[in-house]
Amino acid sequence: MIKLYFWSTPNAYKISILLEELALPYEIVPIHIGKGEQFSSEFLRISPNNKIPAIVDTCGPDGNTISLFESGAIMIYLADKVSSQLYPLDYAGRYSVLQWLMFQMGGIGPMLGQAHHFRKYAPEAIDYAIDRYTNEAHRIYGVLDRRLGETEYLGGQAYSLADIATYPWLRPYKWQGQNIDQWPNLQRWFSAVRARPAVQRGLAVLSDKVDRTGAKPDGERWNNLFGDTQFKQGAPVSDSGEES
């Protein structure tokens, strides 16, 4: 059985969607990141960077239990576990998918995440930051649109891990200051991925827990997500046992 440590974020949806696409049985373990559950000692043993998603597979390699953090690593592991064509077995296809998966991990996620933060969550509007990350989001959308003008999906002609990883990050395109109608190739791809039943099932996980108010986090929730509590995690400890 696979336990998925989850909260309703784009990175976590990548894994719930993939598990649905692979038809692998799994159990959801909610980690409420607004309440700080990601800082528990139990979760840190699985995810030392205190981030979701993470998994524990009780039937891992050689029948042993394995735990993994980092969504890209989890995706590759799960696809390899069942030899899925979502991560092709042939080298050319595999590396075509891998480069776009890495583009999501290193570019799309971090840059669009910054656009989310400075446009929606920052306690004060900083014009430079808003402009920088909104413009970078626009550039990234252009990269994706050009690619999807050449191929059906990001990794090539077949749907793959790269598409699963990218789609959840583009769903809140309005938060990023973008209009997906501006990008015809991207819009075609977006609609095709959104229509997949496994995608819809993956996005339905903990749907009752999603905050749809649009309110900025404050107090303890702010500290757990963006403030002091978050930054104290992993701070060096002095010989006296106190944080230094």
C-alpha positions as CSV (number, residue, x, y, z in Angstrom):
1,M,0.0,0.0,0.0
2,I,1.2,3.5,-0.8
3,K,0.5,6.2,1.8
4,L,0.4,9.7,0.2
5,Y,1.1,12.6,2.6
6,F,-0.9,15.3,1.1
7,W,-2.4,18.7,1.2
8,S,-4.2,20.6,-1.6
9,T,-1.2,22.2,-3.4
10,P,0.0,21.9,-7.0
11,N,2.9,19.7,-6.1
12,A,0.7,17.3,-4.1
13,Y,-1.9,17.1,-6.9
14,K,0.9,15.9,-9.2
15,I,1.1,12.7,-7.2
16,S,-2.6,12.1,-6.6
17,I,-3.2,12.5,-10.4
18,L,-0.3,10.1,-11.2
19,L,-1.6,7.5,-8.7
20,E,-5.0,7.7,-10.4
21,E,-3.5,7.4,-13.9
22,L,-1.4,4.4,-12.8
23,A,-4.4,2.8,-11.0
24,L,-2.3,2.2,-7.9
25,P,-4.1,1.8,-4.6
26,Y,-3.2,4.5,-2.1
27,E,-4.2,6.0,1.2
28,I,-4.3,9.7,1.9
29,V,-2.6,11.0,5.0
30,P,-3.6,14.6,5.4
31,I,-0.9,17.0,6.4
32,H,-2.5,20.4,7.2
33,I,0.3,22.8,6.3
34,G,-1.6,25.8,7.7
35,K,-1.7,24.1,11.1
36,G,2.0,23.2,11.0
37,E,1.5,19.4,10.8
38,Q,4.5,19.3,8.3
39,F,6.8,20.1,11.3
40,S,5.9,17.0,13.3
41,S,8.9,14.7,14.1
42,E,7.0,11.8,12.4
43,F,6.6,13.6,9.1
44,L,10.1,15.0,9.2
45,R,11.5,11.4,9.2
46,I,9.8,11.0,5.9
47,S,10.2,14.5,4.4
48,P,13.3,16.2,6.0
49,N,12.5,19.4,4.1
50,N,9.1,19.6,5.8
51,K,7.2,19.8,2.5
52,I,4.4,17.8,1.0
53,P,4.0,15.6,-0.9
54,A,5.8,12.5,0.4
55,I,5.0,8.9,0.2
56,V,5.6,5.6,2.0
57,D,5.4,2.5,0.0
58,T,5.1,-0.6,2.2
59,C,5.8,-2.8,-0.9
60,G,8.9,-1.1,-2.3
61,P,12.0,-2.6,-3.9
62,D,12.6,-6.2,-2.9
63,G,9.4,-6.0,-0.9
64,N,10.8,-3.5,1.6
65,T,9.2,-0.3,2.8
66,I,10.6,2.9,1.2
67,S,9.8,6.5,1.8
68,L,10.3,9.4,-0.6
69,F,10.0,13.1,-0.7
70,E,10.3,15.6,-3.6
71,S,7.5,15.3,-6.1
72,G,9.7,14.7,-9.1
73,A,11.5,11.8,-7.5
74,I,8.2,10.4,-6.4
75,M,6.8,10.6,-9.9
76,I,9.7,8.8,-11.4
77,Y,9.6,6.1,-8.7
78,L,5.9,5.4,-9.2
79,A,6.1,5.3,-13.0
80,D,9.2,2.9,-12.8
81,K,7.4,0.8,-10.2
82,V,4.9,-0.4,-12.8
83,S,7.0,0.3,-15.9
84,S,4.5,2.9,-17.1
85,Q,4.8,4.5,-20.6
86,L,4.1,7.7,-18.8
87,Y,7.8,7.6,-18.3
88,P,8.9,5.8,-21.5
89,L,11.3,2.9,-21.3
90,D,13.2,3.8,-24.5
91,Y,16.0,6.3,-23.9
92,A,15.0,8.9,-26.5
93,G,11.4,9.0,-25.2
94,R,12.5,8.9,-21.5
95,Y,14.9,11.8,-21.8
96,S,12.4,13.9,-23.8
97,V,10.0,13.5,-21.0
98,L,12.6,14.0,-18.3
99,Q,13.8,17.4,-19.7
100,W,10.3,18.8,-19.5
101,L,9.7,17.2,-16.1
102,M,12.9,19.0,-14.9
103,F,11.7,22.2,-16.5
104,Q,8.6,22.0,-14.4
105,M,10.6,21.2,-11.2
106,G,13.2,23.9,-11.8
107,G,11.3,26.6,-13.7
108,I,7.6,26.4,-13.8
109,G,7.0,25.5,-10.1
110,P,9.4,27.9,-8.5
111,M,8.7,30.9,-10.8
112,L,4.9,30.5,-10.8
113,G,5.0,29.9,-7.1
114,Q,6.7,33.3,-6.7
115,A,4.1,34.9,-8.9
116,H,1.4,33.4,-6.6
117,H,3.2,34.7,-3.6
118,F,3.8,38.3,-4.6
119,R,0.5,38.8,-6.4
120,K,-1.8,37.0,-3.9
121,Y,-0.1,36.5,-0.5
122,A,2.5,39.1,0.2
123,P,1.5,41.4,3.0
124,E,2.4,44.4,0.9
125,A,2.4,45.0,-2.8
126,I,6.0,45.2,-4.2
127,D,5.8,46.4,-7.8
128,Y,9.2,45.1,-8.8
129,A,8.5,41.6,-7.5
130,I,5.0,41.5,-9.0
131,D,6.3,42.6,-12.4
132,R,9.3,40.3,-12.4
133,Y,7.4,37.1,-11.7
134,T,4.3,38.0,-13.7
135,N,6.6,38.7,-16.7
136,E,8.5,35.4,-16.1
137,A,5.2,33.6,-15.9
138,H,4.3,35.1,-19.3
139,R,7.7,34.0,-20.7
140,I,7.2,30.4,-19.4
141,Y,3.7,30.3,-20.9
142,G,5.2,31.2,-24.2
143,V,7.8,28.4,-24.0
144,L,5.1,25.9,-23.3
145,D,2.9,27.2,-26.1
146,R,5.7,27.0,-28.6
147,R,6.5,23.4,-27.6
148,L,2.8,22.4,-27.8
149,G,2.7,23.9,-31.3
150,E,5.3,21.2,-32.2
151,T,4.0,18.2,-30.3
152,E,0.7,16.9,-28.9
153,Y,2.1,16.8,-25.4
154,L,5.1,18.2,-23.6
155,G,7.3,15.1,-23.8
156,G,6.3,14.3,-27.3
157,Q,3.2,12.8,-29.0
158,A,2.1,10.8,-25.9
159,Y,0.8,12.1,-22.5
160,S,3.5,11.7,-19.8
161,L,4.8,12.6,-16.4
162,A,5.7,16.0,-17.8
163,D,2.1,16.9,-18.5
164,I,0.9,15.6,-15.1
165,A,3.6,17.7,-13.4
166,T,2.8,20.9,-15.3
167,Y,-1.0,21.0,-15.4
168,P,-1.6,21.6,-11.6
169,W,0.7,24.6,-11.7
170,L,-1.2,26.2,-14.6
171,R,-4.7,25.7,-13.2
172,P,-4.4,29.0,-11.1
173,Y,-3.3,31.0,-14.2
174,K,-5.3,34.0,-13.1
175,W,-3.2,34.2,-9.9
176,Q,-0.2,34.4,-12.2
177,G,-1.6,37.3,-14.1
178,Q,-2.1,35.2,-17.3
179,N,-4.9,34.6,-19.7
180,I,-4.7,31.1,-21.1
181,D,-6.9,32.1,-24.1
182,Q,-3.9,34.0,-25.4
183,W,-2.0,30.8,-26.0
184,P,-3.9,28.6,-28.5
185,N,-1.6,25.6,-28.3
186,L,-1.4,25.7,-24.6
187,Q,-5.2,26.1,-24.3
188,R,-5.7,23.0,-26.5
189,W,-3.4,21.0,-24.3
190,F,-4.9,22.4,-21.0
191,S,-8.4,21.3,-22.1
192,A,-7.2,17.8,-23.1
193,V,-5.4,17.2,-19.8
194,R,-8.3,18.7,-17.7
195,A,-10.8,16.3,-19.4
196,R,-9.0,13.1,-18.4
197,P,-11.0,11.2,-15.7
198,A,-7.8,10.3,-13.7
199,V,-6.9,14.0,-13.6
200,Q,-10.4,14.9,-12.3
201,R,-10.2,12.1,-9.6
202,G,-6.7,13.3,-8.5
203,L,-7.9,16.8,-8.2
204,A,-10.9,15.7,-6.1
205,V,-8.7,14.4,-3.3
206,L,-9.4,16.4,-0.1
207,S,-11.5,18.8,-2.2
208,D,-13.6,19.6,0.9
209,K,-10.5,21.0,2.6
210,V,-9.6,23.5,-0.1
211,D,-9.9,27.1,1.1
212,R,-12.0,28.9,-1.5
213,T,-12.4,32.2,0.4
214,G,-9.3,33.8,-1.2
215,A,-8.3,35.2,2.1
216,K,-4.7,35.8,2.9
217,P,-3.3,33.6,5.7
218,D,-2.6,35.3,8.9
219,G,-1.4,34.6,12.4
220,E,-0.3,31.0,13.0
221,R,-1.2,30.0,9.5
222,W,1.0,32.7,8.0
223,N,3.9,31.7,10.3
224,N,3.6,28.1,9.4
225,L,3.5,28.8,5.6
226,F,5.7,31.8,5.1
227,G,6.9,33.1,8.5
228,D,9.0,32.4,11.6
229,T,7.9,28.8,12.1
230,Q,8.8,27.9,8.6
231,F,12.2,29.5,8.7
232,K,13.2,28.1,12.1
233,Q,12.9,24.6,10.8
234,G,16.4,23.1,10.4
235,A,18.1,26.0,12.2
236,P,21.4,24.9,13.8
237,V,21.3,23.9,17.4
238,S,23.9,24.9,19.9
239,D,25.6,22.6,22.4
240,S,23.1,23.8,25.0
241,G,20.3,22.4,22.9
242,E,19.0,25.9,22.1
243,E,18.6,27.2,18.6
244,S,21.4,29.5,17.5
